[in-house]
Amino acid sequence: MYRPLPPNVTIKNSNIDGLGLFAVEPIVSGTDLGMTHIFDDRFEDGLIRLPMGGFFNHSKTPNCKAVEVLSPIHHLRLVVISNVNTGEELTAEYTMYDPTK
């Protein structure tokens, strides 16, 4: 069965910007939450945003990181880098595009 988000994550209003990804249960460091973007030059910013990719917000003190995977499909995955508590927003530090454009 297709699930657009992993079962330990939901989308809610964010104090950072708009909507964000939030933990519905504790998530341990090292957890790979799944694909967020697929690289494709035919699309704006050269990326196709998947459900998670459209909702995780930027932070200078992130609890996740976007990890680039080259093969078999060039994509990004969201990986937890510090333990996350229930209700905590999942964030990553990124500069994938210029938000002022």
N, CA, C and O atoms as a Tinker XYZ file with bonds, in Angstrom:
   404  protein
     1  N      0.839000   -1.182000    0.000000    73     2
     2  CA     0.000000    0.000000    0.000000    64     1     3
     3  C      0.884000    1.245000    0.000000    63     2     4     5
     4  O      1.839000    1.328000    0.773000    81     3
     5  N      0.577000    2.197000   -0.847000    73     3     6
     6  CA     1.341000    3.438000   -0.950000    64     5     7
     7  C      1.090000    4.322000    0.265000    63     6     8     9
     8  O     -0.055000    4.540000    0.662000    81     7
     9  N      2.171000    4.825000    0.849000    73     7    10
    10  CA     2.095000    5.789000    1.949000    64     9    11
    11  C      2.953000    6.984000    1.558000    63    10    12    13
    12  O      4.162000    6.826000    1.392000    81    11
    13  N      2.377000    8.171000    1.405000    73    11    14
    14  CA     3.178000    9.330000    1.003000    64    13    15
    15  C      4.177000    9.780000    2.064000    63    14    16    17
    16  O      5.166000   10.440000    1.747000    81    15
    17  N      3.920000    9.422000    3.329000    73    15    18
    18  CA     4.824000    9.751000    4.431000    64    17    19
    19  C      5.093000    8.493000    5.245000    63    18    20    21
    20  O      4.254000    7.593000    5.281000    81    19
    21  N      6.244000    8.416000    5.896000    73    19    22
    22  CA     6.465000    7.285000    6.792000    64    21    23
    23  C      5.471000    7.367000    7.959000    63    22    24    25
    24  O      4.980000    8.455000    8.263000    81    23
    25  N      5.166000    6.252000    8.612000    73    23    26
    26  CA     4.136000    6.256000    9.662000    64    25    27
    27  C      4.493000    7.073000   10.905000    63    26    28    29
    28  O      3.611000    7.373000   11.710000    81    27
    29  N      5.760000    7.438000   11.078000    73    27    30
    30  CA     6.172000    8.189000   12.258000    64    29    31
    31  C      6.227000    9.702000   12.038000    63    30    32    33
    32  O      6.768000   10.439000   12.862000    81    31
    33  N      5.652000   10.162000   10.900000    73    31    34
    34  CA     5.701000   11.575000   10.524000    64    33    35
    35  C      4.319000   12.042000   10.068000    63    34    36    37
    36  O      3.569000   11.290000    9.446000    81    35
    37  N      3.996000   13.306000   10.391000    73    35    38
    38  CA     2.764000   13.918000    9.904000    64    37    39
    39  C      3.052000   15.355000    9.482000    63    38    40    41
    40  O      4.135000   15.878000    9.743000    81    39
    41  N      2.095000   15.982000    8.837000    73    39    42
    42  CA     2.212000   17.376000    8.392000    64    41    43
    43  C      1.298000   18.228000    9.263000    63    42    44    45
    44  O      0.120000   17.917000    9.439000    81    43
    45  N      1.865000   19.320000    9.812000    73    43    46
    46  CA     1.100000   20.241000   10.648000    64    45    47
    47  C      1.581000   21.669000   10.398000    63    46    48    49
    48  O      2.577000   21.885000    9.708000    81    47
    49  N      0.866000   22.639000   10.964000    73    47    50
    50  CA     1.302000   24.034000   10.906000    64    49    51
    51  C      2.644000   24.182000   11.601000    63    50    52    53
    52  O      2.882000   23.610000   12.665000    81    51
    53  N      3.523000   24.969000   10.969000    73    51    54
    54  CA     4.883000   25.164000   11.469000    64    53    55
    55  C      5.075000   26.585000   11.975000    63    54    56    57
    56  O      4.539000   27.531000   11.397000    81    55
    57  N      5.833000   26.734000   13.046000    73    55    58
    58  CA     6.234000   28.064000   13.504000    64    57    59
    59  C      7.363000   28.630000   12.652000    63    58    60    61
    60  O      7.678000   29.816000   12.748000    81    59
    61  N      7.976000   27.787000   11.814000    73    59    62
    62  CA     9.072000   28.233000   10.942000    64    61    63
    63  C      8.507000   28.873000    9.682000    63    62    64    65
    64  O      8.826000   30.019000    9.365000    81    63
    65  N      7.659000   28.123000    8.954000    73    63    66
    66  CA     7.070000   28.630000    7.718000    64    65    67
    67  C      5.975000   27.684000    7.246000    63    66    68    69
    68  O      6.239000   26.507000    7.002000    81    67
    69  N      4.776000   28.173000    7.118000    73    67    70
    70  CA     3.683000   27.382000    6.539000    64    69    71
    71  C      3.440000   26.071000    7.257000    63    70    72    73
    72  O      3.144000   26.034000    8.451000    81    71
    73  N      3.574000   24.997000    6.498000    73    71    74
    74  CA     3.412000   23.652000    7.039000    64    73    75
    75  C      4.775000   23.002000    7.190000    63    74    76    77
    76  O      5.725000   23.373000    6.500000    81    75
    77  N      4.875000   22.038000    8.088000    73    75    78
    78  CA     6.130000   21.330000    8.304000    64    77    79
    79  C      5.890000   19.878000    8.630000    63    78    80    81
    80  O      4.753000   19.454000    8.835000    81    79
    81  N      6.969000   19.114000    8.678000    73    79    82
    82  CA     6.922000   17.700000    9.060000    64    81    83
    83  C      7.160000   17.591000   10.562000    63    82    84    85
    84  O      8.050000   18.244000   11.107000    81    83
    85  N      6.356000   16.759000   11.229000    73    83    86
    86  CA     6.455000   16.589000   12.672000    64    85    87
    87  C      6.460000   15.116000   13.032000    63    86    88    89
    88  O      5.804000   14.301000   12.382000    81    87
    89  N      7.206000   14.785000   14.074000    73    87    90
    90  CA     7.274000   13.409000   14.567000    64    89    91
    91  C      6.002000   13.090000   15.351000    63    90    92    93
    92  O      5.585000   13.873000   16.204000    81    91
    93  N      5.379000   11.934000   15.063000    73    91    94
    94  CA     4.208000   11.489000   15.826000    64    93    95
    95  C      4.615000   10.496000   16.919000    63    94    96    97
    96  O      3.785000   10.047000   17.709000    81    95
    97  N      5.892000   10.168000   16.947000    73    95    98
    98  CA     6.475000    9.297000   17.976000    64    97    99
    99  C      7.966000    9.606000   18.001000    63    98   100   101
   100  O      8.469000   10.212000   17.055000    81    99
   101  N      8.685000    9.218000   19.035000    73    99   102
   102  CA    10.139000    9.463000   19.052000    64   101   103
   103  C     10.818000    8.791000   17.851000    63   102   104   105
   104  O     10.466000    7.675000   17.470000    81   103
   105  N     11.791000    9.487000   17.267000    73   103   106
   106  CA    12.557000    8.954000   16.135000    64   105   107
   107  C     14.031000    9.040000   16.504000    63   106   108   109
   108  O     14.518000   10.104000   16.886000    81   107
   109  N     14.737000    7.928000   16.391000    73   107   110
   110  CA    16.141000    7.889000   16.801000    64   109   111
   111  C     17.064000    8.377000   15.685000    63   110   112   113
   112  O     16.768000    8.250000   14.497000    81   111
   113  N     18.177000    8.930000   16.110000    73   111   114
   114  CA    19.213000    9.378000   15.184000    64   113   115
   115  C     19.627000    8.228000   14.269000    63   114   116   117
   116  O     19.760000    7.087000   14.711000    81   115
   117  N     19.827000    8.540000   13.005000    73   115   118
   118  CA    20.220000    7.541000   12.024000    64   117   119
   119  C     19.052000    6.989000   11.221000    63   118   120   121
   120  O     19.262000    6.283000   10.235000    81   119
   121  N     17.819000    7.301000   11.629000    73   119   122
   122  CA    16.648000    6.809000   10.899000    64   121   123
   123  C     16.563000    7.468000    9.528000    63   122   124   125
   124  O     16.615000    8.693000    9.419000    81   123
   125  N     16.434000    6.665000    8.495000    73   123   126
   126  CA    16.243000    7.147000    7.126000    64   125   127
   127  C     14.737000    7.238000    6.900000    63   126   128   129
   128  O     14.047000    6.220000    6.854000    81   127
   129  N     14.234000    8.458000    6.760000    73   127   130
   130  CA    12.794000    8.668000    6.607000    64   129   131
   131  C     12.310000    8.468000    5.176000    63   130   132   133
   132  O     11.109000    8.320000    4.946000    81   131
   133  N     13.229000    8.461000    4.209000    73   131   134
   134  CA    12.856000    8.182000    2.833000    64   133   135
   135  C     13.194000    9.305000    1.870000    63   134   136   137
   136  O     13.836000   10.291000    2.233000    81   135
   137  N     12.745000    9.133000    0.631000    73   135   138
   138  CA    13.043000   10.074000   -0.451000    64   137   139
   139  C     12.262000   11.371000   -0.290000    63   138   140   141
   140  O     11.092000   11.368000    0.092000    81   139
   141  N     12.941000   12.489000   -0.591000    73   139   142
   142  CA    12.294000   13.797000   -0.535000    64   141   143
   143  C     12.242000   14.476000   -1.901000    63   142   144   145
   144  O     11.289000   15.198000   -2.193000    81   143
   145  N     13.246000   14.256000   -2.734000    73   143   146
   146  CA    13.352000   14.899000   -4.041000    64   145   147
   147  C     14.013000   13.944000   -5.032000    63   146   148   149
   148  O     14.824000   13.099000   -4.654000    81   147
   149  N     13.655000   14.094000   -6.299000    73   147   150
   150  CA    14.342000   13.404000   -7.393000    64   149   151
   151  C     14.923000   14.488000   -8.298000    63   150   152   153
   152  O     14.226000   15.431000   -8.673000    81   151
   153  N     16.191000   14.350000   -8.643000    73   151   154
   154  CA    16.823000   15.322000   -9.530000    64   153   155
   155  C     16.351000   15.092000  -10.966000    63   154   156   157
   156  O     16.392000   13.971000  -11.474000    81   155
   157  N     15.901000   16.172000  -11.609000    73   155   158
   158  CA    15.442000   16.100000  -12.996000    64   157   159
   159  C     15.487000   17.505000  -13.573000    63   158   160   161
   160  O     14.710000   18.367000  -13.162000    81   159
   161  N     16.386000   17.747000  -14.521000    73   159   162
   162  CA    16.592000   19.073000  -15.096000    64   161   163
   163  C     15.384000   19.614000  -15.848000    63   162   164   165
   164  O     15.344000   20.804000  -16.158000    81   163
   165  N     14.411000   18.783000  -16.145000    73   163   166
   166  CA    13.219000   19.249000  -16.863000    64   165   167
   167  C     12.266000   20.033000  -15.965000    63   166   168   169
   168  O     11.310000   20.633000  -16.456000    81   167
   169  N     12.517000   20.036000  -14.648000    73   167   170
   170  CA    11.610000   20.682000  -13.707000    64   169   171
   171  C     12.253000   21.918000  -13.086000    63   170   172   173
   172  O     13.478000   22.038000  -13.037000    81   171
   173  N     11.399000   22.846000  -12.609000    73   171   174
   174  CA    11.871000   24.049000  -11.935000    64   173   175
   175  C     12.824000   23.664000  -10.808000    63   174   176   177
   176  O     12.547000   22.728000  -10.058000    81   175
   177  N     13.910000   24.354000  -10.685000    73   175   178
   178  CA    14.956000   24.088000   -9.693000    64   177   179
   179  C     15.667000   22.757000   -9.926000    63   178   180   181
   180  O     16.506000   22.368000   -9.114000    81   179
   181  N     15.351000   22.044000  -11.021000    73   179   182
   182  CA    16.007000   20.778000  -11.319000    64   181   183
   183  C     15.607000   19.646000  -10.404000    63   182   184   185
   184  O     16.305000   18.636000  -10.318000    81   183
   185  N     14.479000   19.804000   -9.711000    73   183   186
   186  CA    14.048000   18.813000   -8.731000    64   185   187
   187  C     12.556000   18.515000   -8.853000    63   186   188   189
   188  O     11.761000   19.391000   -9.191000    81   187
   189  N     12.197000   17.293000   -8.579000    73   187   190
   190  CA    10.801000   16.902000   -8.392000    64   189   191
   191  C     10.636000   16.714000   -6.887000    63   190   192   193
   192  O     11.312000   15.877000   -6.289000    81   191
   193  N      9.754000   17.478000   -6.279000    73   191   194
   194  CA     9.524000   17.345000   -4.841000    64   193   195
   195  C      8.514000   16.241000   -4.581000    63   194   196   197
   196  O      7.416000   16.236000   -5.138000    81   195
   197  N      8.896000   15.326000   -3.743000    73   195   198
   198  CA     7.996000   14.265000   -3.309000    64   197   199
   199  C      7.267000   14.747000   -2.054000    63   198   200   201
   200  O      7.605000   15.819000   -1.550000    81   199
   201  N      6.284000   14.011000   -1.523000    73   199   202
   202  CA     5.508000   14.520000   -0.392000    64   201   203
   203  C      6.348000   15.072000    0.768000    63   202   204   205
   204  O      6.073000   16.172000    1.247000    81   203
   205  N      7.346000   14.345000    1.218000    73   203   206
   206  CA     8.169000   14.866000    2.319000    64   205   207
   207  C      8.978000   16.083000    1.896000    63   206   208   209
   208  O      9.184000   17.001000    2.690000    81   207
   209  N      9.435000   16.095000    0.656000    73   207   210
   210  CA    10.267000   17.192000    0.171000    64   209   211
   211  C      9.551000   18.516000    0.108000    63   210   212   213
   212  O     10.188000   19.569000    0.133000    81   211
   213  N      8.237000   18.480000    0.027000    73   211   214
   214  CA     7.470000   19.710000   -0.021000    64   213   215
   215  C      7.202000   20.314000    1.338000    63   214   216   217
   216  O      6.683000   21.427000    1.421000    81   215
   217  N      7.543000   19.605000    2.418000    73   215   218
   218  CA     7.118000   20.069000    3.732000    64   217   219
   219  C      8.200000   20.196000    4.800000    63   218   220   221
   220  O      7.940000   20.805000    5.838000    81   219
   221  N      9.408000   19.647000    4.598000    73   219   222
   222  CA    10.389000   19.856000    5.664000    64   221   223
   223  C     10.999000   21.243000    5.514000    63   222   224   225
   224  O     11.297000   21.691000    4.407000    81   223
   225  N     11.177000   21.912000    6.645000    73   223   226
   226  CA    11.646000   23.295000    6.662000    64   225   227
   227  C     13.132000   23.388000    6.973000    63   226   228   229
   228  O     13.737000   22.470000    7.527000    81   227
   229  N     13.700000   24.534000    6.596000    73   227   230
   230  CA    15.110000   24.839000    6.821000    64   229   231
   231  C     15.337000   25.262000    8.273000    63   230   232   233
   232  O     14.490000   25.921000    8.878000    81   231
   233  N     16.486000   24.877000    8.821000    73   231   234
   234  CA    16.915000   25.348000   10.134000    64   233   235
   235  C     18.431000   25.374000   10.177000    63   234   236   237
   236  O     19.095000   24.521000    9.588000    81   235
   237  N     18.973000   26.359000   10.879000    73   235   238
   238  CA    20.427000   26.401000   11.092000    64   237   239
   239  C     20.844000   25.461000   12.216000    63   238   240   241
   240  O     22.036000   25.232000   12.420000    81   239
   241  N     19.872000   24.913000   12.951000    73   239   242
   242  CA    20.129000   23.904000   13.984000    64   241   243
   243  C     19.217000   22.701000   13.698000    63   242   244   245
   244  O     18.293000   22.422000   14.462000    81   243
   245  N     19.482000   21.998000   12.602000    73   243   246
   246  CA    18.589000   20.929000   12.146000    64   245   247
   247  C     18.701000   19.650000   12.981000    63   246   248   249
   248  O     19.694000   19.420000   13.670000    81   247
   249  N     17.654000   18.829000   12.897000    73   247   250
   250  CA    17.695000   17.493000   13.495000    64   249   251
   251  C     17.743000   16.406000   12.419000    63   250   252   253
   252  O     17.760000   15.214000   12.724000    81   251
   253  N     17.764000   16.839000   11.152000    73   251   254
   254  CA    17.848000   15.919000   10.003000    64   253   255
   255  C     18.838000   16.479000    8.992000    63   254   256   257
   256  O     19.254000   17.634000    9.083000    81   255
   257  N     19.210000   15.639000    8.025000    73   255   258
   258  CA    20.011000   16.131000    6.905000    64   257   259
   259  C     19.471000   15.512000    5.624000    63   258   260   261
   260  O     18.962000   14.391000    5.616000    81   259
   261  N     19.594000   16.271000    4.546000    73   259   262
   262  CA    19.237000   15.770000    3.222000    64   261   263
   263  C     20.480000   15.109000    2.646000    63   262   264   265
   264  O     21.513000   15.755000    2.468000    81   263
   265  N     20.372000   13.818000    2.357000    73   263   266
   266  CA    21.505000   13.034000    1.869000    64   265   267
   267  C     21.304000   12.756000    0.387000    63   266   268   269
   268  O     20.272000   12.221000   -0.018000    81   267
   269  N     22.296000   13.121000   -0.420000    73   267   270
   270  CA    22.228000   12.890000   -1.862000    64   269   271
   271  C     22.648000   11.461000   -2.190000    63   270   272   273
   272  O     23.685000   10.983000   -1.729000    81   271
   273  N     21.831000   10.791000   -2.988000    73   271   274
   274  CA    22.107000    9.427000   -3.453000    64   273   275
   275  C     22.165000    9.492000   -4.978000    63   274   276   277
   276  O     21.248000   10.008000   -5.616000    81   275
   277  N     23.240000    8.970000   -5.557000    73   275   278
   278  CA    23.442000    9.072000   -7.005000    64   277   279
   279  C     22.838000    7.930000   -7.805000    63   278   280   281
   280  O     22.486000    8.125000   -8.968000    81   279
   281  N     22.707000    6.757000   -7.225000    73   279   282
   282  CA    22.307000    5.586000   -8.000000    64   281   283
   283  C     21.308000    4.744000   -7.218000    63   282   284   285
   284  O     21.391000    4.721000   -5.990000    81   283
   285  N     20.384000    4.062000   -7.846000    73   283   286
   286  CA    20.148000    3.999000   -9.278000    64   285   287
   287  C     19.401000    5.218000   -9.816000    63   286   288   289
   288  O     19.422000    5.476000  -11.020000    81   287
   289  N     18.740000    5.970000   -8.929000    73   287   290
   290  CA    18.077000    7.218000   -9.318000    64   289   291
   291  C     18.704000    8.330000   -8.490000    63   290   292   293
   292  O     18.850000    8.184000   -7.277000    81   291
   293  N     19.076000    9.435000   -9.122000    73   291   294
   294  CA    19.680000   10.563000   -8.417000    64   293   295
   295  C     18.592000   11.233000   -7.575000    63   294   296   297
   296  O     17.647000   11.804000   -8.120000    81   295
   297  N     18.725000   11.162000   -6.240000    73   295   298
   298  CA    17.677000   11.685000   -5.364000    64   297   299
   299  C     18.239000   12.115000   -4.017000    63   298   300   301
   300  O     19.410000   11.887000   -3.713000    81   299
   301  N     17.377000   12.747000   -3.212000    73   299   302
   302  CA    17.701000   13.121000   -1.842000    64   301   303
   303  C     16.846000   12.311000   -0.888000    63   302   304   305
   304  O     15.695000   11.993000   -1.187000    81   303
   305  N     17.423000   11.975000    0.276000    73   303   306
   306  CA    16.703000   11.267000    1.336000    64   305   307
   307  C     16.828000   12.105000    2.605000    63   306   308   309
   308  O     17.829000   12.793000    2.801000    81   307
   309  N     15.825000   12.049000    3.458000    73   307   310
   310  CA    15.855000   12.761000    4.727000    64   309   311
   311  C     16.268000   11.785000    5.821000    63   310   312   313
   312  O     15.582000   10.794000    6.070000    81   311
   313  N     17.405000   12.073000    6.480000    73   311   314
   314  CA    17.958000   11.194000    7.511000    64   313   315
   315  C     18.048000   11.981000    8.821000    63   314   316   317
   316  O     18.543000   13.107000    8.843000    81   315
   317  N     17.570000   11.382000    9.900000    73   315   318
   318  CA    17.588000   12.007000   11.221000    64   317   319
   319  C     19.023000   12.006000   11.763000    63   318   320   321
   320  O     19.689000   10.971000   11.750000    81   319
   321  N     19.499000   13.165000   12.239000    73   319   322
   322  CA    20.876000   13.264000   12.744000    64   321   323
   323  C     20.941000   13.464000   14.258000    63   322   324   325
   324  O     22.025000   13.412000   14.839000    81   323
   325  N     19.807000   13.691000   14.897000    73   323   326
   326  CA    19.743000   13.725000   16.369000    64   325   327
   327  C     18.359000   13.236000   16.775000    63   326   328   329
   328  O     17.384000   13.435000   16.050000    81   327
   329  N     18.282000   12.600000   17.927000    73   327   330
   330  CA    17.003000   12.056000   18.367000    64   329   331
   331  C     15.918000   13.129000   18.334000    63   330   332   333
   332  O     16.154000   14.279000   18.703000    81   331
   333  N     14.725000   12.736000   17.886000    73   331   334
   334  CA    13.596000   13.651000   17.743000    64   333   335
   335  C     12.485000   13.185000   18.677000    63   334   336   337
   336  O     12.149000   12.001000   18.716000    81   335
   337  N     11.924000   14.119000   19.422000    73   335   338
   338  CA    10.831000   13.812000   20.333000    64   337   339
   339  C      9.476000   13.909000   19.634000    63   338   340   341
   340  O      9.343000   14.591000   18.619000    81   339
   341  N      8.487000   13.232000   20.177000    73   339   342
   342  CA     7.118000   13.326000   19.677000    64   341   343
   343  C      6.707000   14.800000   19.634000    63   342   344   345
   344  O      6.910000   15.529000   20.605000    81   343
   345  N      6.136000   15.236000   18.523000    73   343   346
   346  CA     5.676000   16.607000   18.362000    64   345   347
   347  C      6.711000   17.575000   17.855000    63   346   348   349
   348  O      6.377000   18.716000   17.537000    81   347
   349  N      7.965000   17.156000   17.768000    73   347   350
   350  CA     9.046000   18.026000   17.310000    64   349   351
   351  C      9.049000   18.110000   15.790000    63   350   352   353
   352  O      8.810000   17.120000   15.098000    81   351
   353  N      9.325000   19.321000   15.277000    73   351   354
   354  CA     9.392000   19.505000   13.829000    64   353   355
   355  C     10.705000   18.951000   13.289000    63   354   356   357
   356  O     11.761000   19.116000   13.899000    81   355
   357  N     10.625000   18.295000   12.144000    73   355   358
   358  CA    11.802000   17.760000   11.452000    64   357   359
   359  C     12.324000   18.834000   10.509000    63   358   360   361
   360  O     11.587000   19.335000    9.660000    81   359
   361  N     13.605000   19.188000   10.663000    73   359   362
   362  CA    14.200000   20.249000    9.859000    64   361   363
   363  C     15.552000   19.809000    9.316000    63   362   364   365
   364  O     16.181000   18.888000    9.837000    81   363
   365  N     15.981000   20.482000    8.266000    73   363   366
   366  CA    17.302000   20.244000    7.684000    64   365   367
   367  C     17.861000   21.588000    7.234000    63   366   368   369
   368  O     17.109000   22.510000    6.916000    81   367
   369  N     19.170000   21.687000    7.213000    73   367   370
   370  CA    19.809000   22.885000    6.679000    64   369   371
   371  C     20.005000   22.662000    5.193000    63   370   372   373
   372  O     20.639000   21.688000    4.786000    81   371
   373  N     19.468000   23.557000    4.381000    73   371   374
   374  CA    19.586000   23.370000    2.933000    64   373   375
   375  C     19.600000   24.696000    2.199000    63   374   376   377
   376  O     19.142000   25.719000    2.708000    81   375
   377  N     20.135000   24.650000    0.997000    73   375   378
   378  CA    20.129000   25.792000    0.082000    64   377   379
   379  C     19.873000   25.254000   -1.314000    63   378   380   381
   380  O     20.647000   25.514000   -2.236000    81   379
   381  N     18.782000   24.498000   -1.475000    73   379   382
   382  CA    18.484000   23.853000   -2.755000    64   381   383
   383  C     18.016000   24.858000   -3.809000    63   382   384   385
   384  O     18.132000   24.609000   -5.009000    81   383
   385  N     17.486000   25.997000   -3.350000    73   383   386
   386  CA    16.992000   26.998000   -4.279000    64   385   387
   387  C     16.951000   28.327000   -3.549000    63   386   388   389
   388  O     17.076000   28.377000   -2.325000    81   387
   389  N     16.775000   29.399000   -4.300000    73   387   390
   390  CA    16.702000   30.739000   -3.726000    64   389   391
   391  C     15.242000   31.069000   -3.447000    63   390   392   393
   392  O     14.484000   31.293000   -4.391000    81   391
   393  N     14.813000   31.109000   -2.170000    73   391   394
   394  CA    13.410000   31.337000   -1.855000    64   393   395
   395  C     12.913000   32.736000   -2.206000    63   394   396   397
   396  O     11.709000   32.982000   -2.150000    81   395
   397  N     13.819000   33.673000   -2.573000    73   395   398
   398  CA    13.399000   35.026000   -2.926000    64   397   399
   399  C     12.940000   35.117000   -4.380000    63   398   400   401
   400  O     12.397000   36.143000   -4.790000    81   399
   401  N     13.149000   34.054000   -5.167000    73   399   402
   402  CA    12.753000   34.092000   -6.591000    64   401   403
   403  C     11.321000   33.647000   -6.763000    63   402   404
   404  O     10.815000   33.614000   -7.885000    81   403
